[in-house]
Amino acid sequence: MRLLVFLYRVSRCLMISVLIKGEDAFWLNGMKYVLSDALGYQGLQNVCFLPDYSTDSIQKADLIIIRLQPGESISCIYELRHRRQGVIIGVVDSLDSKRVQRPTCFQDMVFITMNSSVEWTKLFIQDIWEKYNLNAWHHEENVCFHCPRKALSFQQARIMTLFYAGRTMPEIAGKLSINIKTVFSQKYLVMRRFNLRSDYELHKFLSTQLVKTISPPSFILGNVVRN
């Protein structure tokens, strides 16, 4: 009986809980394979993939991997305030050369790119995991009040809501009763604030901020902005 209890405790200690967020099913399956191979250590550790991206899973996860769209790494990812432990890895299209201050919930986030090779990704994950075990990182409850996250102003949120809905610049100016130059300048400020280089990247970023549960849709970056 004592041997069974000991073996159970050992198996629990060697269990790594992993949470992956992404929309591409092929990428998700591939990442699970890479993680199982990178963290398995020839059967000495078990990798458990948490089933859903929820508050409970975020609290339990030893390793979180999130597929990030352009601009998302410096905006509010509100659910991550529940983190208590572990490593968080952001998967991006390209690494940003600019040094930026990230939101409090994931200031320790490390990044890899989508085009990284499988072998390099395995080595990177193994290295990060070993450093985590050595330093025993732990996260307290995150406070939003002093968070340095980037956010949209009220006017920018209204303009971006209409822009994402497919309205033209003149239509947006008419709808909001503002000068068309203001629409262009606010769009430029949003792109510069979130390091977005094209309308394509702007649309990808806005798609991550869209609150689909309110009507008409608006955008959230820390606070809900209603039209």
N, C-alpha and C positions, 0 to 999 in steps of 0.2 A: 504494500500500500504506500509506504513512504517513497519507494522508488517511482511509483506512478505519479505521486504528487510532485516529486523532484523533476521528472521528465516533463510534466505539464508546465511547471514554472519556467523551465529552460526554453520550451517551445514558445511560450508567451514572450520571453525576453528577445527571442530571435525573430519575432514576427514584425515585419515592416508594413505599416499601413500607408497605402498610396492613394492619392486622389488626383484624378486627371480631369481637366475641363477643356473641351474642344467640341466643335461641331462636325468635323470631318471624321466619318466612321473608319476610313482606311488609316488615317493618321493615328486615331485612338488605338486601334488594334496594333499598329506598328510600334507605338510608344510602349504599350504593355509588354510586347515582346522584348524590346530593348531594356526596359526596366527589370523584367524578370531575369534576363541574362546578366545585367550589370550588377544587380543587388543579390542575386541568388547565391553567389560564392560557392558554387559546386554543391548546392543542397544544404549548406550550413545555415542559411537564413531563408525564411519563407516570406514571400511578397503577397500581401493581401490587398486587392484593389477594392476600395470602398465604392458602393454601387451608385450613389447619387451625390450631386453637388449641393449639399445642404449644410445648415449650421452645425448639425451633429457630426457630419463627416469632416468638416473643416476643423472642428475641435479635436477630433481623434487622429487626424492625419499626421504621420511622421514626415511625409514628403508630398508636397502639392506641386503639380505641374499645370500651368495655365497657358493656353494659346491666346496670345495678345494681339489685338489689332493696332494699327498705327495710332499713337497718342494715348493709348489706354494705360501705359505703364506710369504715367504721371497724373492720371485722373483718379477719381474715387472708385475703388472696387469695394463697395460698402460691406459686403458679406465677410470680407477678410478681417474685419475687426474682431471676429470670434477666434482668431488663431491663438493657440496656446503653446505650440511647440513646433519643432521641425524645420525643414528646409522648404523654400519656395523657389521654383524655377519658372521664369517667363520665357515662352517660346515666341520669338519675333521674326519678322521678315528680314530685318537688318539691324545691326547694332548701331545705336546712336552715339556719335563721337562727342556730343555735348555732355558736359557734366551737369546733371540736374538733381534737384532734391525731390525724392519720391515720397508718397504718402506714408504716414506713420505705420500703417498696418503691414506694409511690405517694403520697408526701407532696406531690408537685408536680402531682397530678391536678387538672384543671379540670372543671367540671360544666356540663352543659346539661340542660334538661328535655325530656321526651317531647312536650310540647305546644308547644315552640318552633316558630316558623314556618320554612319551608324557606329563605327568603331570609335570615332572621336567623342560622340555623345555618350557612349558607354564609359569611357575613361573619365570624362568630365563628371558624370553622375557619381561614379565611384569615389572620385577625389572629393567632391562636395560632401558626400555622405560620411566619409572618414573624418573630415574636418568637423562636421556636425557632432559626431560621436566624441571627438576629443574635447570640444568646447562645451558640449551639453547646453546648447542654446535653449532659452525658454522665454516665452512671451507673456507679458501680463495683459490685462484688459486694455485695449487701445482706446484712447480718448480722441474724439473727433475735433474738439474745440481748438486745439493748437496744431492740427494737422496741416502741413504745408502743401496740400493737394492743389492742383490747378482746377479752376472752376469757371464756368460761363457766367457772365453777368445776366441779369434779367432780360435785357434787350437782345443780347446775343442768343439766348435760349429761344426767344420768340422768332428771331430771324432764322436760326438753324432748324427749328421745327418746320417752318415753311419751305426752306431750302431742301430739306430731306424729303418733303412731300412732293417735290418736283416743280415747285413754283419758280418762275424766272425772277431775275433781279427786279425788273420793273413791276411785276405782280406783287412781290414782297413789299416794295416801297409803297405801292398803292394800298395794299391791305393794312399796313401798319401806319400809314399816313406819315411817312418819313422820307427824307431826301434819298434818292438812289445812291448818291455818293456815300451816305451813311451805311447803306446796306453793303456796298463793296468794301468799305473800310473795316466794318465789323467782321465780315467774313475773313479778311486778311489778318486781322488781329487774332481771331480764333485759330487760324492755321499756324500763325507764328507761335502762339502760346503753347500749342500742343505738338509743335515740330512736324507739321503736316506739309508735304511737298506737292500735293496735287489734289484736284477735286475727287479723284478716286480714293485717296487716303482719307480725305475729309468724310466721304460717304461711309467708308468702313468704320471710321471712328464714331460717327454719329449713330451707326447701327448698334454699337455697343452701349450707347447712352440712352437709347429709346425706351421709354416706359410704356409698355404695351397694354397695361392694365387700366389706363385712364383715357378718357375720350373728350376732346381730341388729343392725340399723342403729344407729349412734350418731352423735354430732356431733363435728366437728373445728373447732377454732379454735387453730391452732398445734400442738396435740397430739391424737392420737386417744384418745378416751375409750370404753372398752368396758364394756358392762353386765356 
